[in-house]
Amino acid sequence: MEKKCLECGDSFKGRVDKKFCSDYCRNAYNNRLNKDGKNLIRNINNRLRKNWRILEELNTSGKTKTTKAKLIEKGFDFTYFTSIYVTKSNSTYYYVYDQGYLALDNDFYLLVKKNA
């Protein structure tokens, strides 16, 4: 049975479930389909990666203190994190993957690393 490629419209033969005449057409189709969403996701992932690197750089011992000014100076963006953990005593830790931070008094932050 002859089918038409979803990307270029050329006829081709092949498996019953085949939708494209070549890898090029398959990749072009999927790249076009996902372009808008991929840019948003890529930008968020880049932001998370930068935040993670900053926390890792400042927290070499697994637990340390730093200032908000130092985090901001390095380009840390407090709006991007991957999870929140609230302790029984109602302290809120924000995590970027395994690197976390807790706001303390006087614009200090406690940096922590989750054990894997």
C-alpha positions in Angstrom: 0.0 0.0 0.0 1.4 3.4 -1.0 1.3 6.2 1.6 2.0 10.0 1.5 4.7 11.5 3.7 3.2 13.8 6.4 6.0 16.3 5.8 6.7 16.5 2.0 3.7 14.7 0.6 5.8 12.3 -1.5 4.5 8.7 -2.0 6.5 5.9 -0.3 6.3 2.3 0.6 7.0 0.7 3.9 5.6 -0.6 7.2 1.9 -0.1 7.9 2.6 2.4 10.6 5.3 4.4 8.7 4.3 8.1 8.3 7.4 9.7 6.7 9.5 8.9 3.6 12.8 9.6 5.4 14.5 10.5 8.7 14.9 14.1 7.4 11.2 14.5 6.9 10.3 12.9 10.2 12.8 15.3 12.0 11.6 18.3 10.1 8.0 17.5 10.9 8.6 17.0 14.6 10.8 20.0 14.9 8.2 22.2 13.3 5.5 20.7 15.5 7.4 21.3 18.7 9.1 24.6 18.0 7.1 26.9 20.2 6.9 24.6 23.2 10.6 23.7 22.9 11.7 27.4 23.1 9.7 27.9 26.4 11.0 24.6 27.9 14.6 25.3 26.7 14.5 28.8 28.4 13.2 27.4 31.6 15.7 24.5 31.7 18.5 27.0 31.0 17.3 29.2 33.9 17.1 26.1 36.3 20.6 24.9 35.2 22.1 28.4 35.9 20.4 28.5 39.3 21.7 24.9 40.1 25.2 25.8 39.1 25.2 28.9 41.3 24.0 26.9 44.3 26.5 24.2 43.7 29.3 26.7 43.3 28.5 28.4 46.6 27.7 25.2 48.6 30.8 23.1 48.3 30.4 21.5 51.8 26.7 20.4 51.5 25.5 23.0 54.0 26.6 26.6 54.1 25.3 30.2 54.5 25.4 33.0 51.9 23.7 36.3 51.3 20.9 37.3 49.0 23.2 39.9 47.5 25.8 37.2 46.6 23.1 35.0 44.9 21.7 37.9 42.9 25.2 39.1 41.9 25.9 35.7 40.4 22.6 35.9 38.5 20.4 33.7 40.7 16.7 33.9 39.8 14.4 33.1 42.8 11.4 32.5 40.6 12.8 29.3 39.2 13.0 26.1 41.3 11.9 22.5 41.0 10.3 21.7 44.3 9.4 23.1 47.7 9.8 21.3 51.1 8.1 22.5 54.2 9.4 21.1 57.5 7.3 20.3 60.6 8.5 23.6 62.1 7.1 25.4 59.0 10.4 26.3 57.4 10.2 26.4 53.6 13.1 25.0 51.6 13.2 25.7 47.8 15.1 23.2 45.7 16.6 23.3 42.3 16.9 19.5 41.8 19.2 18.4 44.7 20.4 21.9 45.7 18.2 23.8 48.2 18.0 27.1 50.0 16.2 28.4 53.0 15.6 32.1 53.6 17.0 33.2 57.0 16.9 36.6 58.8 18.7 39.7 57.5 18.8 38.5 53.8 20.9 35.4 54.6 20.2 32.0 53.0 21.1 28.6 54.2 22.2 26.4 51.3 21.8 22.7 51.6 22.2 19.6 49.4 19.9 16.7 49.4 21.5 13.3 49.9 20.8 11.0 47.0 
